[in-house]
């Protein structure tokens, strides 16, 4: 058996095995007898992957003739089974789809497509860019909905109507593309039945008419394996036929019609996407292209880091590529090698479209080199034949590649390399020799000179110029786009709280948050996360969905509530503010007086909405404030105990507005002071569940995005597709979750559920930073944790869960943990000190820490009333500069069923400044009732090598009061502890909710140390 025969046979067995592993997913087709091959008396046509969009090739080259006969029989049987009618492929209005190799999906928010400063679409800029990079496009799928749809109740049509310029502006956008010979499609969001009711029973009653209004050319069926015939019939009835393109390519989806039923609808689905298996050694055949060679498939794998395999599959099948790079505002750009390969493949496919729709197509036509596969495309009338070839091997192939039947007068042209070939002709056969580089492409045209196009010489010369540089010379590096966080200028520093604001003390805050993006995981096992997902805070190496940063936050004042309509009215009255793009501006106000609107009765205390981030900034400047950073917002909502919601870790519906699920007009948000029980530990109200709140803006070359915090009262309930809408519900309201909102233009960005609050910088000094030292992530598994750990009993865990605030690439969110009594972990470091961080929770056990075999301090409890993460469990300082081994182990007193473990270390080397140990707080009652006083013990342990003196202070948010103001101490010996008692009074009438107590040890010999505890007033 030859190398090619082994590959074909193994490839076929591999997919047959895979078919068996997917329970109930695949019917393998029929068995077709044939006498065409001595090697086999029967041949089976196999749908070769779970989506049933591809057919396996012959098992061995010797089976090719029998396989091709069986393939033709299968096609004829399928045509007969569903009474195939090909007439729609002959409609003049739809034939453009057969000359359409390259199609990107384009976010309407892409900065190359719209300029918000000039308020105009920039189609030429977009097309000039893709033309310069990869040779241009033939059609475009404009995407105006996900991921922003669901921010409020605007449905698909309303999201399009709200694009800049309204429907007239969008029609001009479409015409601008068409003026440059690019056809335009829009998506069908068939799952959009949770937003505002569109006024018709189905989207098929709406979308074709909208496409006619816009002058668009087609519809792409998002998540649809077929676009049903009612869309096609509606378009015909409007005398505006549309090309229909289902995302799932007439294949199999568990929630859709079976693939054999879907295939029967190819007559009006004249294009499709292809989610193909492209990395097989032996290329497979497109089901749709085989059933109807005039059908165009755009092969798609949006998160792939290379398009070469996809492009080879497409070229082998004579079809196209979805050149999708801006994926929901996440840039996964094609590599330089991808770009150049697309340029050359598309140039050939655009030059010979009539051959690539040949009904005489022969996939897997014989070749003479192992690893090289070819399709033959004979002209149905005339004397031309085209071969498209791919080299699946990682080594180049030179010499003779094809042996073909020869006719007098026929000449042969190597289209890829741009030169005429000199065949070796013998016995009516011609042997054609030319090179194909590793993982490369080839194309050969056989034609009489009389049938060559007039400009064929120019075409060959152009291809020859490109071929001088092989694809392997171009970079295959997949890069991300770095982001810039928009600078927020500091305000004048206030010495006391401005009216309506709450003091937020400075702190060394561990900012742990994850993005709510639905996608961004690789779909390939073991490939990990896609780079560039999420946002990029200063100091981070790249955009990420997970963030774990220790931030030295200066103190500030924050609005106790979101800005209300009453407050915004004062701003409008004082300034006469009117944005340049005023679409949707204060849409909920009364505009009957013309240019000076008034908020409606009953709205004074409700949060102002329908304001863009630019509107919010304008108000903040007028008020002497600014918008908060995302991490400032989270700190003010969360305090320092990593709680999930402002009031604690358990979601409580009594502390937030009642959700609105309706499909009619939205009800207003609640008054900002309607839910005092939802207060944060600092006493800030309405942080979650009423309206989203603007924070930071991030920009890269293609996308502007804002981080929204807090969630809103609008929650779509739409069965299994709720995840396709903008995040909502209690998970969106979590304090360790932030949501990206794509920005396009102020009029489009304004929403019925987005408001804001402001902050003012405070005059008080910030605490000493503790962001020095080196993080050592705990873990012993490969690719998890910092190398060098040894452990016993505990296992390495990497948790990607909403309940655990996982982190960015510099900290892998791993820990060593588990139940039991004989667990330990060791790590050797070089330095003078080390901190141990870990979890505490209701089922926590007891640890002890040893350095170089000596126990450090007493037992360390990991038990607490609620789950908290990244707690400082131990701080060891004053070590001699050198190598030390730290051992963290389960203390003998720990219960056998309790959980212990370590999240990470922070190692301090010589020259690093290790902060002092924070004070401890022990309240006599953690849930005091209003009108009571409690005692709080504040303790401080001196872990330095010399005596220290200073004072202990305890601070509480208003209206709580604390006595005494300060309790001093002096001459505290190394490793000794001092305790002082304070009285905290909770006045009658104090609202129910969390209150954060802050203990400060002011030391004469070093920086202040801070500790925190939370009371739950009832």
C-alpha angles and dihedrals in degrees: 000000000000125000090257092049091051092049093048093047095046091045091054093047091047093057094041087055090048090051091056091051093057102075113224093345103112140040105198099217133242133312114245119195118217135172094203097103131050088205095065136016092201136026132201123218108216129199094220109204139033096264090053093223095124139053124216118244126234117305091234134003088253089063095054097102093048091044093052091049090051091047091054091047091050091050092050091048091050092050089051093045094059097026092243116220112195098185096108090063087061096051107117091220092058105038091091086079089069090061097049114103102153125049127161126195105231127199110226086223092063108127090222089061103046134029110204093189093059092030094227140115114251105205093154091056091051095046094044089055097051091042092054093045103042110358102272138279138271102208137006133213106213111208116204104159129045130083094025097042109106096038082114134348098288109131128212095279093045091051088056093044089053093057112114111287094016119242092328090055092049091049088055089049090054092047091051090057093045091050086065094047095259117134119218131223132180127202130255107223092201089172093059099108098119101069130070109328107256095215097248134083098242139013087243087071091054115029100060090053091048090050090053090050090053096040090236124162106218153353129243114209106224111215089353121127087196133019101224122239095250089075091053094045092048090053092049091049088055090049089241108109114201134205107236120210119183115205095223094050104233087298136120126303122164092229096045139062116298116270094253089055091045093051089057088066096061089106093079100021093077094170134031144173120250121218091188137170099248104168098070115121090234117048118239128222124250112246093210095045091048093049091048116010090198090063114105121216122193105208110220138191102151098186096046116121093213130036096196096098091045092048092049090053090049095047092047088053094043092240141108150273135240099227093198114165109150100065110186089323093314114116115225097165126192115255123247088256091051091050094052094045091051091049092055098040093047092047090058095042092049091049096053107028094141091061094048091061094052116144087213093064113149114196116198093025107176121277131186100228131071113248094019116113128185144190122208120217112188119188110250088222123020137027105289130109128179126201121197113198136187131189108217092183126095090230125072121254121219136171126038113007106164137031112196140171109269130215126189113264095026117126127192129224130194097219096184095055095033102236142106115257126227105219126209100233122197133149094355092308129109124206113207121203126194138130128263116189124226111291085000143136139243137186131188129189123200113197145139112252090243092062096050117110116258093246095044092115091056089048092053093047091051092050090047091055091052093046093057086081113052120222089246089068090065120084117261092194115131108214134187128225113249115229133219121214109223109249116248108206116226118249128229105286113253120215094203136023113285113228113290094011133117126216115244110193122223117260146166093255126193102218108204116172140142131209119245095225111147094211137035101099114115113250090217120088112251095009094107126198126353111245120243098032115140126003136314118232118198111281094027117116096224143349113292140170092225124062131184113170134157104220128191098219120195116219119269143169120244131196107263088223136016114278108279132218088251091057093044089050089060089052092050092047092049099044109022086225116191120168121226089237100045099167109137091359107157087343090171094058130091109263096174091114092061118234097009109066127193129208114248125256112276093026100089096102096036120099114266111249137180089061123131123220087258091055090049091051091050091054092046092053091050091049093048093249141096139219116275123248114246091251092050090051091050094047092050089050098041112029115203103306098080093240118178097226132020091260100040143293101303119077112242119193092198091068097056137048119279109264121252114221101166129126096213127073112326120250116235123268118260124266110276094242096045095102111046090162088068093065119135122237087269093051097256112151136214096018095145140026103021108070134346114252129220117239128148130006123212128194136193129169093281108023142046115198136175128210112233121196137195106028124238142250091257109097122171117217108197108145116248097349097065089107090065090067127076109285116280142160130046095324091057088051093055113117093225092058127078127184130218117225115192114230124214112147131345093247092054094040096055113098141179091244105044124093135143148220130212137226135206123207115246128228095228117105121258121244121261111279119251098189094111122097127065124277114231109193114214118237142106102200121102111273091008124098131355111308116252103058124127122189146169128208098357117092130214113254129190109189122196098180136126089240093059120058100228123193152220132284094279091061116035099205090242128141140176108235148133145126125284140078105258102058125130143156131197134197130178118216140168116234149074101270146010138202123209118212127188150139128287124196148143094286096040121139134201129282136189129200128216128188116198089346097308121115112239114214124321133310116309117221118216092187121112137151093253137023113272126174137212092017117171102247100173140001120200118186141160095058121154110261105262144068118333135172119221119200121194112192143164110271115237088242093060115111114248094239095046122106122238134170150123130260101191146322130237109212121203117207128197107295095025115117110233111204121230121264111274119247120258124234124206115181118199088223122020092192106045120178121233112272094034137106125218136191121241121194114210116197132187128191121202107224094170124102095245137051117272135201132196143100142284121229131184122203129189132184121256133307090027117089132205134207135225103033093217138358114204133209135180140198095016104181124229111282091008123124133218125201128197129181126226132185119228117195122204106200122222111269095032109151120248114258148079121319121189119222116203122202119194127192106202107200127193092208100048146001123309118272121215134202133179142206133177128228122198106212115206 
